[in-house]
Amino acid sequence: MVDVSVILPTYNEKESITKVLLAVVKVLRQERLAGEVLVVDDQSPDGTAKIVKNLAKKYPEIKIIVRTRHHGLGLSIKDGIQAACGPIIIGMDADYNHDPADLPRLVAALKTADLAVASRFIAGGGMDEKRRYYPTLLFNCWLKLLGFPTLDNLSGFYAVKKSTLQKLGLAKIYYGYGDYHLRLVWYARQAGLKIVQISTFYQRRIGGSSKSNLRAMLIDYTKEATRLFLGKYLKNKG
């Protein structure tokens, strides 16, 4: 019996994956949460999958899917959700930006909400990498003006029931890169779901370098946010 499925999409995370997985397993056991940690790997050439497979021999909570085609963050998460055994889905990154210690609060928040989002930009939150903190904060302020529901609409660290995601439609949310989270919170708001935020502090990633280009991301996310907003505006006008 699995209560919680933690989805970890990976690509070249060999330097961080062991610490992240062991930390997640430790939290699940300490909180007595019957959980699985499902790593969805896009054929990482650095051997991430091999490390995970070795850990899975020692820790039954750890499972792995190695995807061989149609690579990409959003699609990886979708495949992980579809394969998940637990009724509660937790999405998080594998580079240790997201603190595993926040998992219990995310799960607890679902007692009174449909979607719980870990936010850097509410009281108690923050981010170690200030170079990204302030541009991301300003961007989220603009998103709020468009009608997006949280102060961290690009969080990527959240908890939600699998049944809720299935009702929203996995295919219309999970594709592309980090813009999937824009669609997640947008469609959740449009469906009238209750969304709560918990504070989180993004730690500096372990090893390697970020696969995200801040300027390119802001351009892509601006286009997607505008598309969602105009879609609602034109629908209401029609």
C-alpha positions in Angstrom: 0.0 0.0 0.0 1.5 3.3 -1.1 0.1 6.6 0.1 2.6 9.1 -1.5 4.4 9.0 -4.8 7.4 11.4 -5.1 8.2 12.0 -8.8 11.8 12.9 -9.5 12.6 13.6 -13.2 16.4 13.3 -13.9 18.9 14.1 -16.5 22.6 14.0 -15.6 22.0 14.2 -11.8 24.7 11.7 -10.7 26.3 14.2 -8.3 23.0 14.9 -6.4 20.7 11.9 -6.8 22.1 9.8 -4.0 21.8 12.6 -1.4 18.3 13.5 -2.6 17.0 10.0 -2.7 18.3 9.1 0.8 16.9 12.3 2.2 13.5 11.6 0.8 13.5 8.1 2.0 14.5 9.2 5.4 11.7 11.7 5.6 9.1 9.2 4.5 10.3 6.7 7.1 10.5 9.3 9.9 6.9 10.5 9.1 5.7 6.9 8.7 4.4 7.7 5.3 4.0 4.7 3.0 5.7 6.1 0.0 7.6 5.5 -3.2 10.2 7.6 -4.8 9.9 7.2 -8.6 12.9 8.4 -10.6 12.1 9.1 -14.2 15.3 9.3 -16.1 15.8 10.5 -19.7 18.7 8.2 -20.5 21.2 10.3 -18.6 24.7 9.7 -20.2 26.4 10.4 -16.9 25.1 7.1 -15.3 22.3 8.5 -13.1 20.1 5.5 -13.8 22.8 3.1 -12.7 23.2 4.8 -9.4 19.4 4.8 -8.8 19.2 1.1 -9.7 21.9 0.3 -7.2 20.1 2.3 -4.5 16.8 0.6 -5.3 18.4 -2.8 -4.3 18.8 -1.4 -0.8 15.8 0.8 -0.4 12.4 -0.7 -1.5 10.9 2.8 -1.7 13.1 3.7 -4.7 11.9 2.8 -8.2 13.1 3.9 -11.6 11.7 4.4 -15.1 14.2 4.9 -17.9 12.6 6.7 -20.8 14.0 5.9 -24.3 12.1 8.4 -26.5 10.3 11.7 -26.5 12.6 13.1 -23.8 11.7 16.3 -21.9 10.9 17.4 -18.4 7.1 17.8 -18.7 6.7 14.4 -20.4 8.9 12.7 -17.9 6.7 13.9 -15.1 3.6 12.8 -16.9 5.0 9.3 -17.3 5.9 9.3 -13.7 2.4 10.3 -12.6 0.8 7.7 -14.8 3.1 5.0 -13.3 2.7 6.2 -9.7 0.9 3.9 -7.2 0.1 6.5 -4.6 -3.1 8.6 -4.5 -0.9 11.7 -3.6 1.7 13.0 -6.0 4.6 15.1 -5.0 6.6 16.8 -7.7 10.1 18.0 -7.0 13.6 18.4 -8.6 16.5 16.1 -8.2 19.2 18.7 -7.8 18.5 19.4 -4.1 17.0 22.9 -4.8 13.9 21.5 -3.2 14.2 20.5 0.4 12.9 17.0 1.3 12.2 18.2 4.8 9.2 20.1 3.3 7.5 17.0 2.2 5.4 16.4 5.3 4.0 20.0 5.2 3.0 19.6 1.6 1.2 16.4 2.3 -0.5 17.8 5.4 -1.7 20.9 3.4 -3.8 18.6 1.2 -6.1 18.0 4.2 -7.7 21.3 3.5 -6.6 22.1 -0.1 -6.6 20.5 -3.6 -3.1 21.7 -4.5 -0.2 22.6 -2.3 2.6 24.7 -3.8 6.0 25.3 -2.1 6.7 29.0 -2.5 10.0 31.0 -2.3 8.1 34.2 -2.2 5.9 34.1 0.9 7.0 34.8 4.5 9.5 32.2 5.6 10.6 31.4 2.0 13.7 32.3 0.1 16.4 31.2 -2.3 20.1 30.8 -1.9 20.9 31.9 -5.4 20.0 35.6 -5.3 20.9 36.1 -9.0 17.8 34.1 -9.9 15.7 35.1 -6.9 14.9 38.7 -7.8 14.2 38.3 -11.6 11.9 35.3 -10.7 10.1 37.3 -8.1 9.4 40.2 -10.5 8.2 37.7 -13.1 5.8 36.2 -10.6 4.5 39.6 -9.7 3.6 40.1 -13.4 2.0 36.7 -13.5 -0.2 37.7 -10.5 -1.4 40.6 -12.6 -2.5 38.2 -15.3 -4.5 36.2 -12.8 -2.1 33.4 -11.9 -3.0 32.1 -8.4 0.3 32.0 -6.4 3.4 33.9 -5.7 5.5 31.1 -7.1 3.9 29.9 -10.3 7.1 28.3 -11.5 7.8 26.4 -8.3 7.9 22.8 -9.5 7.6 21.7 -5.9 4.0 20.7 -5.1 1.6 18.1 -3.8 -1.7 17.1 -5.4 -4.0 14.1 -5.6 -3.5 11.9 -8.6 -7.2 11.9 -9.2 -7.2 15.7 -9.3 -4.5 15.8 -12.0 -6.4 13.2 -14.0 -9.5 15.4 -13.9 -7.5 18.4 -15.0 -5.9 16.5 -17.8 -2.3 15.3 -17.7 -1.7 15.8 -21.4 -2.7 19.4 -21.4 -0.4 20.2 -18.5 2.7 18.0 -18.7 4.8 18.8 -21.7 7.6 21.3 -22.5 9.9 22.4 -19.7 9.2 24.3 -16.5 6.2 25.9 -18.2 4.2 22.8 -17.1 3.9 24.4 -13.7 2.3 27.5 -15.1 -0.4 25.3 -16.7 -0.8 23.3 -13.5 -1.7 26.3 -11.3 -3.6 28.1 -14.1 -5.9 25.2 -14.9 -6.3 24.4 -11.2 -7.5 28.0 -10.6 -9.8 27.9 -13.6 -11.3 24.6 -12.2 -12.1 26.4 -8.9 -9.7 24.2 -6.9 -8.4 25.4 -3.6 -4.6 26.2 -3.8 -2.5 26.8 -0.7 1.2 27.9 -0.5 3.7 26.7 2.1 7.0 28.5 2.5 10.2 26.9 1.2 13.8 27.9 0.9 15.6 26.8 -2.3 19.0 25.5 -1.5 21.9 25.7 -3.9 22.0 22.8 -6.3 24.4 20.0 -5.7 27.0 19.5 -8.4 26.9 20.2 -12.1 25.3 23.3 -13.5 21.7 24.3 -14.0 20.2 23.1 -17.3 18.1 26.2 -17.3 18.9 29.4 -19.3 17.2 32.2 -17.3 16.7 34.5 -20.3 15.4 31.8 -22.6 13.1 30.5 -19.9 11.6 33.9 -19.2 10.9 34.4 -22.9 9.3 31.0 -23.2 7.3 31.4 -20.0 6.1 34.8 -21.0 4.8 33.4 -24.2 3.0 30.6 -22.4 1.6 32.8 -19.7 0.3 35.2 -22.3 -1.3 32.4 -24.3 -3.1 31.1 -21.2 -4.3 34.6 -20.3 -5.5 35.5 -23.8 -7.3 32.2 -24.1 -9.3 33.0 -21.1 -9.9 36.6 -22.2 -11.1 35.6 -25.6 -13.3 32.9 -24.2 -14.9 35.3 -21.8 -15.3 37.9 -24.5 -16.9 35.4 -26.8 
